[in-house]
Amino acid sequence: MNTGTLVFRDDTTAIDDLIVRVRENPLRMALADVTVEEPGHAIEGENWRPQLAPYKPWVHDAALDETEQLAGTDGDLLIVGALGMGISDEERMALIGDAVHGGMGTGEAVHGSVGSQGEPARTLTPHELWTLGQTPRWTPPAEGEADQCCEASENRETPESIRETSDTDRETILHSRETMEEAGGASDELCHFATNVPLTVRRDGDGFAVSAMHLSVLAEHGLPADNLVVVVPSSIDGVPVTRIASEAFARRFTSGAHVRLLVVPDAVEVVGAQAFGSVCAEAVYLGAGVRTYDPAPLDLALPNPRLEARRYLVSAANERLAVQDGCLLEKMGDANAEGRADCDAATERGPNDFHVGEGAGAPTGGPVRPNGPWRLLFVEAPYEEQRAIPEGVRVMGPAVFAEGCPPPRVLDAPDSLTRVDGTVHPETIWRGSDRGALARIVQRCGGRVTDFQAVEEDQCWYDFADGEARLVAGPPAPDSVSRRFSSAAHARVRKGAALSPREIAAEAAAAMVAPVPVTDRLALPRMVQGVPLTTIADRALITAPATLALPDTVRTVRDGNACKGTRKLMLPAGLQSIGAHCFCSRNLVGPVLIPASVASIGEGSFEYAVVRLEAADAVVHITSDQLISCFTEEAIDGVPFDFARYDDQLLAGRGLPDHLGALLHRVAAPFRLAPEMRARIVDALHERAADAVAYVAREGDIAMVRALAEAGFLDDAALFDRQIERLRASNRTDCVLFLMNWQHDRTQTARATTPQRARDRFAL
């Protein structure tokens, strides 16, 4: 194992041994081995104020003629224009080279050929490329160039030294590639190769800051890029590396590289918040000097390749950060006497000593300080079903849990917790000794709250109070089709699935249209451990199976029980109140019966559903706009529904699941329907007479036909005949018989009220 380089490949040595060896042999590099970025600054003859700079004649610098040749990158207007004129890269570079060096020839000589004046034409230097807007790019040299060494002035910070790459890096990578070609990629040297990839730094106060580590060059040039151990240098020419910039391990620098361990030396004091968010590093070791690091939210799907796991390890001598049970902790304020004693003990042990086997995060690399106070920064991913937050944690940071993997379903919170920053998955169950205090803490971030006396039965959590049980959380939501497809695709990439992409896509498409299985049903029990179930707690049923049945012991359904995914809903008689934003799956098969015992329904419930109010014997259609909900928390005439507001919505017809059906059902059950409003609804039905006649024949009953006839919808003879024919075609004999009798009675009544002539009275 070679620990004297930036990167080496090792998939056999234990992480503990790797850290010990790297700390015993800190990496020290020379200035010639790195690329130094210089911030923009004015040079002699330039003025950066908002005015024209004075004219500065160009003066040739002979010292720049001896610099090493590097290839450039395309992208500026000069290159685009040359390509548009049909000039190749070689011709363009030769022309520019002749112009810069005073040549008057045609510029056909490139890379050592003879120019127009009989002298060998020379390509541009890195400084000239930089002046022309073409940033040099690191590339492995050819075999003939691998043995050439660049003679650079010691510690000379010119544009040449800033952008050149060390010959050691190139020779190492070239040697590794040659070894791979000779051994067919199976040699022991390749399994444990070491190299110095291009490293970019910049001045940062009295030290250096790492701004780019180009790990992607390994995959680009055919070297294995998995199980890498990356070591950040502790110093460059004796100057310490004190900072890792946020963009140092950006995706464009690390794409294709899988890092097994990333070591931050003791000299580093500040690590950017997003420094390790885009690199596929499974373990990150933070040295003793790191005092500032607040990680940004991590998405495991962002790095390339996809990140499977992430954990942190911290030096035992670090006085600011620690790891306990896989949790990255940051000290808040002054620690107590016990914590300071632990820090002193860690200092006495030495910088190379760190704990092994302390909890799930072993080796944590930090003493356990249970009394805190601590700020929780990150929890090791992926997560188990149940996770405990360490004692002494007072604040949970905004990036505690990573995205891209299932979150822990149950979180055990300590009594020391006082604040939760950011958000947590809404289906997370929080458990604490004081349920009320914990509910106030996590109210803003979401989640369900219970105590340690809660029990789990059939994947549902219940707690108890005052001799009654309440449902805290229903069964977990199943994975979506998109997540299942993503998991299958990722497994295929990792060679974990035998299906082809076409077969995987076909299975995902079939899953999207597959019918709901019969077993997808949840019937909550009447009794839980001998106690009646009376309450569905807040957000207990954010998601629910396709069929949901509540027992007759339930009296209250609190806010936020959206029951997403439910199609068939059965509410019990005896239910008294339904909270806001409940039963909003938008897939409910209606009409859903709301028992007459329900006296209060919160706003936004039954969104985009058809319900039957048993107390009013009326079917109503609920709009998709939750801001104009017609449900009321206080019953009016025994019905928790505002029919006057509902009638106004019917005339507008926006957001209703079935506008025509809503009009017909309103006429069929005219509960608190004013005569003027009924006439306006009938006029609206006349405008859609053909559709209304077909709807009645398809889904209507005698009550609806009677109400329409009495409201005057069938007064027109032609419309009456059309309705009769439609009912006969649908084999609705009962409705046809009713309309025939209704028409006969209506005719007889009209004749009885009309005066007859004497001729008609004596006619045979």
Buried (B, 14 or more C-beta within 10 A) or exposed (E): BBBBBBBBBBEEBEBBEBBBBBBEEBBBBBBBBBBBBEEEEEEEEEEEEEEEEEEEEEEEEEEBEEBBBBBBEEEBEBBEEBEEEEBEBBBBBBBBBBEBBEBEBEBBBBEEEEBBEEEEBBBBBBBBBBBBEBEBBBBBBEEEEBEEEBEBEEEEEBBBBBBBBBBBBBBBBBBBBEBBEEEEEEBEBBBBBBBBBBBBBBBBEEBBBBBBBBBBBBBEBBBBBBBBBBBBBBBBBEBBBBBBBBBBBBBEBBBBBBBBBBBBBBBBBBBBBBBBBBBBBBBBBBBBBBBBBBBBBBBBEBBBBBBBEBBBBBBBBBBBBBBBBBBBBBBBEEBEEEBEEBBEEBBEBEBBBBBBEBBBBBBBBBBBBBBBBBBBBBBBBBBEEEBBBBBBBBBBBBBBBBBBBBBBBBBBBBEBBEEBBEEBBBBBBBBBEEBEBBBEBBEEBBBBBBBEEBBEEEEBBBBBEEEBBBBBBBBBEEEEBEEBBBBBBBBBEEEEBEBEEEEBBEBBEEEEEEEBEEEBBBEBBBEBEEBBBBBBBBBBBBBBBBBBBBBEBBBBBBBBBBBBBBBBBEBBEBBBBBBBBBBBBBBBEBBBBBBBBBBBBBBBBBBBBBBBBBBBEBBBBBBBBBEBBBBBBEBEEEBBBBBEEBBEBBEEEEBBBBBBBBBBBBBBBBBBBEEEBBEBBBEBBBEBBEEBBBBBBEEBEEEBBBBBBEBEBBEEEEBBEBBBEBBEEBEBEEBBEBBEEBBEEEEEEEEEEEEEEEEEEEEE
